[in-house]
Each structure stands twice: as structure tokens, then as C-alpha cells.
Amino acid sequence: MKADNGKTTFALYFGNRGFFPASHMSGAREELPRALKAMGYDSLMMPADATRYGSVETPEEGEKYAQWLRENRGKFGGIILSLPNFGDETGAVTALREAGVPIFIQAYPDDPNELGPESRRDSFCGKFSIMDVFCQYGIRFTVQKPHTVSPTSPRFRENIEFFDKVCRVVNGMRNFVLGALGARTTPFKTVRIDELALQKHGITVETLDMSSIIARTLAIDTAAKAYKAKADKLRGLTRWEGVPEAAFQNIAKLGVVIDEVVDQYKLNAIAVRCWIELQELLGISPCLVMGELNDRGLHSACEVDVGSAVAMHALGLASNGPTACLDWNNNYGDDDNKCILFHCGPVPPSMMTEKGRVVDHSILATTLGPGRSYGPNVGRIAPVAFTFGNMLTDAGKLRFYFGEGEITSDPIDERFFGVAGVAAIDNLQDVFLHVGRVGHRHHVNITPGSHTAALAEALNHYLDFEVAMPQGGKYAGIER
């Protein structure tokens, strides 16, 4: 469903109504895939000779298209319903009512100087009719501004980039597997989750006891090929001055074990019990290992926060990039729209200003003693515009919130431990009211770029999850 570049492969549908010029069909069949290819997207088309003009008008032609989709299932992640002219509604319903993937409706514009019967399209009107009948049949679809747009227009590129995000999120959130490595840490009731609610929405949680993870880590041979590859990878990611060799080896061994678990259970995301057994028995913290996983698209949340791992997976699908699990941690002076986002060190190295430095966990050292918790990769988060969000389960429902902000270059006290950045977020106090009044956890997850609209379209419109945008100054209508 996705090309090697991570972009969605689209199946193309061309709607027809017979008394409009046939030349519009052949032109669209040539133009649309060429335009998509120029944007980096692959596409599939039903053969031109399968129906009249290679388009769909009648229910019979619609059934042929539906059968073609069945034969190519798994090769595409979304459908572009193109209307070179008005387009028949009944044929479209027959063709697409069991599509199983998001559908984007694109209508060609008419030329104001070419409105005679030999050239007019009426796609403008036909798009309304398609949307009307799809609503009647419960067929979900995506539309964007403007109402009509040519595939050669820059605005069409914006439409497709948006739709690509929607497809990635919808397809990636359906039937994915998340690993919970270790039981929830007792004091952190804030991250409790309803696994049955997740399962009803197609999200499977596989749990592994931390004792098993630790035993497997201790059993890793430093002469093994997998260990050597992991050690080389981690040495190149950050600075290790002052880290004992035994701690480095255990960090690399843990990385090997988590890779094995991910492969064994086919995991798409993980949440890790990151203290205190790893520190007591191995002398390490898993922060750098988790940051490296986040950098390569295996979304990893701290403190067995399964809800954050789910939200990180959605954010990463939308951005096609790294994610980070952070704390809503500190005010930034008296600025209502700024705060400090922080965590001990699991931020992806690609999201940091420069190479970090692995240190002993100065917070845990206050209770465990020094030298027993190496692994945080400390530094600062690089300035970037980002999308943030999280998820909780409540009475069988999955409730997300999302918003957008910016990591600034504002300074933070050099003595501040961990990885941190100053976040500037419009209406931040309204976000805090939402987080607190609805009962969200203290974690917030971020990914580079602007993705809130696509996430809402995918999660709410297609998957029936509840999505709030608290920057608008409301509690999303969820009252206690």
C-alpha cells in the first residue's frame, strides 16, 4: 500500500456520464497518473479496455471496477475518484461501497471559455451529486478546497499530500500491534489503559514481563553479530565519555533484545517500564535505545504509557517521521503560551540540536545511588514546528487531542537535566484546561510538521475515534 518512499499508492477511478465528451476520459487517464508520478506517488488504473473509455458509468461497469479492486487488494492504500465530467452516482456506489480504504473525490474545472456541449464537463455539479449519494449509502470520503481542481495545479498537490497523510494514518491504525514491555509502574496510575477498548478498535496489546526482557538481555553474547551491529550504531549516535563499558554493553544488549521482540511479535509501537528494575539489575536506563527506535519509526513511549504509544503511532504515520514522548513539565516564566517540554533522554537524535551525551540518570540517582542508571541521552530539542497530542481510553472509547506549536530557541538553565525544549503554543492555557478536565496523562507526544487536520480526518471521520482540538478554547464538548 506504500511505496519505498513511504508515500501511499493510489488506485484511480474515473467517473463518466455518457453524453459528455469522451475525450475528457482519455485525457484524464493520461494526465492524472503523470501528475501523481511527478509528486512521487505510484498509482494503479483499471485497463482502458475493461469498460467504455476505462471509466465507470453503469452499475455493470461499477461491478467490474469493484472486482478489479478485489484482485489488487493490498497494492493500494487509497482511491482517487476523479470526475473528468459529471460522473454517474450509481456506478460509483457499486464500484466503491466496499473499497475498504479512504476515497478522495477530485473534480475537473470547466474552462469558462469552453462551455459548449462539445467541451463542457459539469464536474462541479456532479461532485455534489456523488457526495450526496455517498452520504446516503454511508460511504466515507475526503474532499478538500477548492471544489474543482486540475491535477496540474499546485493546489492539487496540497490536496494529495493531505490525502496521503489521511491514508497512512487510517491504514496504519487499523489492526496494529503494540508491545507493553513490563507492567505499569505502580505510582503511575495516570497511564492506565483499557486494553479491551483498544482491541475493539483493532489495536492489539502484547505484554511481556520485564524479568523476561532482563534475562534475555543478560544472555546476549557480545561476540554476536547483532550485538556488534547495535553497538556500532549506538556509539555513532551520541557521546559516551565517562560511561562504564559494562553499562554500554548492557544498553546495546537491551537494544538487541527489543529488536528481537519487535520482530517476534511484529510490533508497530512499544511502551516500556523504564524504571526501576532495569537500573537495579542492569545498571542502565533505556532512554537512548528508545530514542533510536523512535528515529526509525518504531514509536516508543516511556513508563508503559500505552496510550502515548498509540498517539505516537498516529502522529508518526501522519508525519512519516520521528516522534517523541515528553512531559508537560515546567512553566516558562510568566508567558501563558510557553512551557518546557522534557524527558530523561528518549528523544530521537534527529530531533536534537546536536549529538547528545549519555549520562547517569541524575533524578533516579537520588534514590538508587550514583552509577546505576546510565542511559539518558541529554541535550536540547532542536527548534521546529510540531504537532502534539495524546490519547486515553474512557468508557470503551478512544479519545485523542491534537494541536500545533513550535519548539523555540529560548534558553533553558544549563543545569536542567535530560532533553528539553521551550514550546510556544497558541492558547496553551486552554490546552491545559482540556488535558486536566478530560483526564489526559502528563505526557504529550510530538512530531515535526503540521498534521492536525489530517489526523482529525483519519481518526474521527474514518475510524470513529473522538478527536478534540483544545486550542479552539473548548474542552471538546466532553464533560464530566
C-alpha positions in Angstrom: 0.0 0.0 0.0 3.0 2.3 0.4 6.0 2.9 -1.9 9.6 2.7 -0.7 9.4 6.4 0.0 6.6 5.9 2.5 4.0 7.5 0.2 0.7 6.0 -0.5 0.0 4.1 -3.7 -3.4 5.2 -5.1 -6.0 3.3 -7.2 -7.5 5.6 -9.7 -11.2 5.7 -10.6 -12.7 7.8 -13.4 -16.4 8.7 -13.3 -18.3 9.2 -16.5 -21.7 10.2 -17.8 -22.2 9.2 -21.4 -23.5 12.4 -23.0 -20.3 14.4 -22.1 -17.3 14.3 -24.4 -15.4 11.0 -24.3 -12.1 12.9 -24.9 -12.3 14.0 -21.2 -11.8 10.4 -20.1 -8.7 9.7 -22.2 -7.2 13.0 -21.2 -7.7 12.3 -17.5 -6.3 8.8 -17.7 -3.1 10.2 -19.2 -2.9 13.4 -17.1 -3.7 12.2 -13.5 -1.2 9.4 -13.2 1.5 11.6 -14.7 0.8 14.4 -12.2 0.9 11.9 -9.3 4.2 10.4 -10.5 5.7 13.9 -10.6 4.8 14.2 -6.9 6.4 10.9 -6.1 3.2 8.8 -5.9 2.6 5.5 -7.6 -0.9 4.7 -9.0 -2.9 1.8 -10.4 -5.5 2.0 -13.1 -8.1 -0.5 -14.4 -7.2 -1.3 -18.0 -8.7 1.1 -20.5 -10.5 -1.7 -22.4 -12.2 -3.1 -19.3 -15.1 -0.7 -19.7 -16.1 2.0 -22.1 -13.3 4.6 -22.0 -11.7 2.8 -19.0 -14.2 4.7 -16.8 -17.3 3.8 -14.7 -20.8 4.9 -15.6 -23.2 2.0 -15.1 -23.7 -0.5 -12.3 -22.2 -3.2 -14.5 -19.1 -1.2 -15.1 -19.0 -0.4 -11.3 -19.0 -4.1 -10.6 -16.1 -4.6 -12.9 -14.2 -1.9 -11.1 -15.1 -3.4 -7.7 -13.8 -6.8 -8.9 -10.6 -5.1 -10.1 -10.1 -3.6 -6.6 -10.6 -7.1 -5.1 -7.9 -8.5 -7.4 -5.5 -5.8 -6.4 -6.2 -5.6 -2.7 -3.1 -4.8 -0.7 -1.5 -2.9 -3.6 -3.1 0.5 -2.9 -3.8 2.5 0.3 -6.3 5.0 -1.1 -8.6 5.7 -4.0 -8.8 8.9 -6.0 -12.2 9.3 -7.5 -11.6 11.6 -10.5 -14.5 13.3 -12.2 -13.4 14.4 -15.7 -17.1 15.1 -16.3 -20.3 14.9 -14.2 -19.9 11.2 -13.3 -22.6 8.7 -12.6 -23.5 8.2 -8.9 -25.0 4.7 -9.1 -21.9 3.3 -10.9 -19.7 4.9 -8.3 -21.6 3.4 -5.4 -21.4 -0.1 -6.9 -17.7 0.3 -7.5 -16.6 1.8 -4.2 -19.0 0.8 -1.4 -16.7 -1.9 -0.3 -13.4 -0.1 -1.1 -12.0 -0.5 2.4 -9.6 2.4 2.1 -10.1 6.2 2.1 -11.5 7.8 -1.0 -10.6 11.3 -2.3 -13.0 13.0 -4.7 -11.4 15.3 -7.3 -13.5 17.2 -9.9 -12.0 18.8 -13.0 -12.8 22.5 -13.5 -14.5 23.8 -16.6 -12.9 26.4 -18.8 -15.1 29.5 -18.7 -14.5 30.0 -22.4 -15.3 26.3 -23.3 -18.9 25.7 -22.1 -20.5 24.5 -25.3 -21.9 20.9 -25.4 -18.8 19.7 -27.2 -16.5 20.6 -24.3 -18.2 21.3 -21.0 -17.7 19.0 -18.1 -20.2 19.9 -15.4 -17.9 18.1 -12.9 -18.6 21.0 -10.5 -22.3 19.9 -10.2 -21.5 16.2 -10.5 -19.2 16.3 -7.4 -22.1 17.4 -5.3 -24.2 14.5 -6.6 -21.5 12.0 -5.9 -21.1 13.3 -2.3 -24.8 13.4 -1.8 -25.4 9.8 -2.8 -22.2 8.6 -0.9 -23.7 10.1 2.2 -27.0 8.3 1.6 -25.1 5.0 1.3 -22.7 5.6 4.2 -19.6 5.7 2.0 -17.0 7.8 3.7 -14.9 10.1 1.6 -12.4 13.0 1.7 -12.8 16.4 -0.1 -10.6 19.5 0.0 -10.7 23.0 -1.2 -11.1 24.1 -4.0 -14.3 22.3 -5.1 -12.8 21.8 -8.6 -9.1 21.5 -9.3 -6.9 20.3 -12.1 -4.2 17.7 -11.4 -1.6 20.1 -12.8 -2.5 22.8 -10.1 -0.3 23.4 -7.1 -3.4 23.2 -5.0 -4.0 19.7 -6.2 -0.5 18.8 -4.9 -1.6 20.2 -1.5 -4.8 18.1 -1.7 -2.9 14.9 -2.4 -0.3 15.5 0.3 -3.2 15.9 2.8 -4.9 12.8 1.5 -1.7 10.8 1.6 -1.4 11.6 5.4 -5.0 10.5 5.9 -4.4 7.2 4.1 -1.2 6.5 6.1 -3.0 7.1 9.4 -6.1 5.2 8.6 -4.3 2.1 7.2 -1.6 2.2 9.8 -4.0 2.5 12.8 -6.1 -0.5 11.6 -5.0 -3.7 13.1 -1.7 -2.7 14.5 0.2 -4.4 17.3 1.7 -2.6 20.3 4.1 -4.2 22.8 4.0 -3.4 26.6 7.4 -4.3 28.0 6.8 -4.7 31.7 3.9 -3.9 34.0 2.8 -0.4 34.6 4.9 1.2 37.3 2.6 1.3 40.4 2.8 5.0 41.2 1.8 5.9 37.6 -2.0 5.4 37.6 -2.1 8.3 35.2 -1.1 5.9 32.3 -3.7 3.2 33.0 -5.4 1.9 29.8 -8.3 -0.2 28.7 -6.9 -3.0 26.5 -10.4 -4.3 25.6 -11.3 -0.8 24.3 -8.1 -0.8 22.2 -8.8 -4.3 20.9 -12.4 -3.4 19.8 -10.8 -0.7 17.7 -8.3 -3.1 16.1 -5.3 -2.3 18.3 -3.7 -5.4 19.9 -1.5 -5.1 23.0 1.1 -7.8 23.6 2.6 -7.8 27.1 6.0 -9.2 28.1 7.2 -9.4 31.7 10.3 -7.2 32.4 12.0 -10.2 34.0 12.0 -11.9 30.7 13.5 -8.8 29.0 16.2 -8.6 31.6 17.0 -12.3 31.4 17.3 -12.2 27.6 19.5 -9.1 27.9 21.9 -10.8 30.2 22.1 -13.8 27.8 23.2 -11.7 24.8 26.8 -12.6 23.7 28.9 -9.6 22.9 30.6 -11.6 20.2 27.3 -12.0 18.3 26.8 -10.2 15.0 23.6 -8.5 16.2 25.3 -7.1 19.3 28.3 -5.7 17.3 25.9 -4.0 14.8 23.9 -2.5 17.6 27.0 -1.4 19.5 28.4 0.3 16.4 25.0 2.1 15.7 24.7 3.4 19.3 28.3 4.6 19.5 27.8 6.7 16.4 24.6 8.3 17.7 25.9 10.2 20.7 28.8 10.8 23.1 29.8 8.2 25.7 32.5 9.9 27.7 32.6 8.6 31.3 30.1 5.7 30.7 31.4 2.4 32.1 31.9 -0.3 29.5 29.6 -2.6 31.4 26.8 -0.1 31.2 27.4 0.5 27.5 27.3 -3.2 26.8 24.0 -3.7 28.7 22.5 -0.7 26.8 23.5 -2.3 23.5 22.3 -5.7 24.6 18.9 -4.3 25.6 18.7 -2.7 22.1 19.3 -6.1 20.6 16.6 -7.8 22.7 14.0 -5.1 22.0 14.7 -5.5 18.2 14.2 -9.3 18.7 10.9 -8.8 20.5 9.7 -6.3 17.9 10.4 -8.8 15.1 9.0 -11.8 17.1 5.6 -10.2 17.8 5.5 -8.0 14.7 5.2 -4.8 16.8 4.4 -1.4 15.4 5.0 0.5 18.7 6.1 -0.2 22.2 5.7 1.2 25.8 8.5 0.4 28.2 8.7 0.0 32.0 11.8 2.2 32.2 12.4 2.1 36.0 13.5 0.8 38.4 14.3 -2.9 37.6 16.5 -2.0 34.6 18.5 0.2 36.9 18.6 -2.2 39.8 19.6 -5.3 37.8 21.4 -3.9 34.7 22.6 -0.5 35.9 21.1 1.2 32.9 18.1 3.3 31.7 16.6 2.5 28.2 16.4 6.2 27.1 18.9 6.2 24.2 17.6 2.8 22.9 14.1 4.2 22.8 15.3 7.4 21.1 17.0 5.3 18.4 13.8 3.3 17.9 11.7 6.5 17.6 14.1 7.7 15.0 13.5 4.7 12.7 9.7 4.7 13.1 9.2 2.2 15.9 7.3 4.5 18.2 8.4 4.1 21.8 6.7 5.6 24.9 8.1 5.8 28.4 6.6 4.5 31.7 4.5 1.8 30.0 2.2 4.6 28.7 0.4 2.6 26.1 -1.9 5.5 25.3 1.0 7.6 24.4 2.4 4.9 22.2 -0.9 4.7 20.3 -0.8 8.5 19.9 2.8 8.4 18.8 2.0 5.8 16.2 -0.8 8.1 14.8 1.5 11.1 14.8 4.3 9.2 13.1 2.1 7.9 10.4 0.9 11.4 9.6 4.4 12.9 9.5 6.1 9.9 8.1 8.9 10.9 10.5 10.1 10.6 14.1 8.1 11.1 17.3 9.0 11.9 20.9 7.2 11.2 24.2 7.7 14.2 26.6 6.3 15.6 29.8 4.2 18.7 30.1 6.9 19.7 32.7 7.5 23.4 33.5 6.2 26.8 33.1 8.4 29.3 31.2 8.3 32.4 33.4 5.0 34.2 33.2 4.4 33.5 29.5 1.0 31.9 29.2 1.7 30.4 25.8 5.1 28.8 26.6 6.2 25.9 28.6 9.1 23.5 28.9 8.7 20.0 27.4 11.1 17.4 28.8 12.0 13.8 29.2 15.0 12.0 30.5 16.5 11.2 27.1 14.4 9.1 24.7 14.0 12.0 22.2 15.1 10.8 18.7 18.7 12.1 18.0 17.4 13.6 14.7 15.2 16.0 16.7 18.1 17.3 18.9 20.2 20.3 18.3 23.4 18.3 18.2 24.8 14.9 19.4 23.7 14.3 23.0 25.7 12.8 25.8 24.8 9.6 27.7 24.9 10.2 31.4 23.8 8.6 34.7 20.2 9.4 35.5 20.6 12.2 38.0 17.0 12.0 39.2 17.0 8.3 39.9 20.5 8.6 41.4 19.0 10.4 44.3 17.3 7.2 45.4 19.3 4.4 43.8 22.7 6.0 44.3 25.2 7.1 41.5 26.3 4.9 38.7 23.2 2.6 38.5 21.2 4.2 35.7 23.3 5.1 32.7 21.3 5.7 29.5 19.6 9.1 29.3 20.9 10.9 26.2 20.8 14.5 27.3 20.7 17.6 25.2 18.2 20.0 23.8 15.3 19.7 21.3 16.0 21.5 18.0 13.7 24.4 17.0 10.9 23.0 14.9 7.2 23.5 14.2 5.4 20.4 15.5 2.1 18.7 16.0 1.3 17.4 19.5 -1.3 15.1 21.0 -2.2 12.1 23.2 -4.9 9.5 23.8 -6.8 7.9 26.6 -9.5 5.2 26.8 -12.8 6.1 28.6 -15.9 4.0 28.8 -14.8 1.9 25.8 -14.0 5.0 23.7 -10.6 6.2 22.4 -10.3 9.9 23.0 -7.5 11.9 21.3 -6.5 15.5 21.4 -4.2 17.3 19.0 -2.7 20.7 18.4 0.2 22.5 16.9 3.1 24.6 18.3 6.8 25.4 17.9 10.0 24.5 19.7 11.8 27.8 20.1 15.4 28.7 20.6 14.6 30.2 24.0 17.3 29.3 26.6 16.9 26.7 29.4 19.0 26.6 32.5 22.1 24.6 31.7 21.7 22.6 34.9 18.3 21.3 33.7 18.6 17.5 33.3 17.5 15.5 30.3 16.3 16.5 26.9 14.1 19.6 26.8 12.8 22.4 24.7 10.7 25.5 25.2 7.4 25.1 23.4 5.4 28.1 22.1 1.7 27.0 21.7 -1.2 29.4 21.0 -4.0 29.2 23.6 -1.8 26.9 25.7 -3.8 27.5 28.8 -6.9 26.2 27.0 -4.9 23.1 26.1 -4.0 22.6 29.8 -7.7 23.0 30.8 -8.6 20.3 28.4 -5.8 17.9 29.5 -6.8 18.3 33.1 -10.6 18.4 32.8 -10.8 15.4 30.5 -8.2 13.3 32.4 -5.3 13.0 30.0 -2.0 11.9 31.2 1.0 14.1 32.0 2.7 13.0 28.8 2.5 14.8 25.4 3.8 13.4 22.2 5.2 15.5 19.3 6.2 15.0 15.7 7.6 17.6 13.2 5.2 19.4 10.9 1.5 20.4 10.7 -0.8 17.5 10.7 -3.8 18.2 12.9 -6.4 18.4 10.1 -5.3 15.1 8.5 -5.2 13.3 11.9 -8.8 14.5 12.6 -10.0 13.4 9.2 -8.4 10.0 9.6 -9.2 9.2 13.2 -12.6 10.8 13.5 -14.1 10.6 10.1 -12.8 7.2 9.0 -12.1 5.4 12.3 -14.8 6.8 14.6 -12.3 7.9 17.4 -13.1 11.0 19.3 -10.8 13.9 18.4 -10.5 17.2 20.3 -8.7 20.4 19.2 -8.5 22.2 22.5 -6.6 25.2 21.1 -10.0 26.4 20.0 -10.8 27.2 23.6 -13.2 24.4 24.4 -13.0 21.1 26.3 -14.0 19.3 23.1 -17.5 19.0 24.4 -16.6 16.2 26.8 -18.0 17.0 30.2 -17.6 15.0 33.5 
